[in-house]
Amino acid sequence: MPQLDTSTWFITIISSLITLFILFQLKISSQSFPLPPMLKTTATLKTKNPWESKWTKIYSPLSLPLQ
């Protein structure tokens, strides 16, 4: 029974991988991908709350004068 000659397997596999790599690179580079979405600046609307126009003070029992 003759032995299988494996001396050319390495160069065959390497050349196949290089060819596949080049083909995939050419296929990917020929496609056009959409641009990433741009950020939209949104203006925040400032709502006036009733408590923002008044000055209020919270009295803590410890800060009250002694009686």
ZIJO-V854580 format. One record per residue. N is the residue number from 1. RES is the residue in three letters. PHI is phi in whole degrees, 0 to 359 (999 if undefined). PSI is psi in whole degrees, -180 to 180 (none if undefined). Layout:
N RES PHI PSI
N RES PHI PSI
//
This chain:
1 MET 999 124
2 PRO 286 151
3 GLN 278 152
4 LEU 279 128
5 ASP 276 112
6 THR 253 14
7 SER 290 -25
8 THR 261 1
9 TRP 295 -40
10 PHE 299 -50
11 ILE 292 -32
12 THR 292 -45
13 ILE 293 -44
14 ILE 295 -43
15 SER 292 -34
16 SER 294 -42
17 LEU 295 -41
18 ILE 295 -41
19 THR 296 -44
20 LEU 298 -41
21 PHE 299 -45
22 ILE 295 -42
23 LEU 297 -43
24 PHE 294 -38
25 GLN 296 -42
26 LEU 293 -38
27 LYS 293 -42
28 ILE 290 -39
29 SER 288 -20
30 SER 278 -14
31 GLN 276 149
32 SER 250 124
33 PHE 263 147
34 PRO 291 153
35 LEU 289 151
36 PRO 294 150
37 PRO 294 143
38 MET 274 150
39 LEU 284 132
40 LYS 260 128
41 THR 278 123
42 THR 253 132
43 ALA 277 125
44 THR 277 131
45 LEU 274 127
46 LYS 268 116
47 THR 263 139
48 LYS 272 120
49 ASN 265 149
50 PRO 299 -32
51 TRP 279 -9
52 GLU 280 -25
53 SER 273 -13
54 LYS 254 149
55 TRP 263 124
56 THR 236 150
57 LYS 231 133
58 ILE 261 124
59 TYR 269 123
60 SER 272 141
61 PRO 301 -28
62 LEU 282 -20
63 SER 266 -4
64 LEU 287 150
65 PRO 293 150
66 LEU 290 144
67 GLN 250 none
//
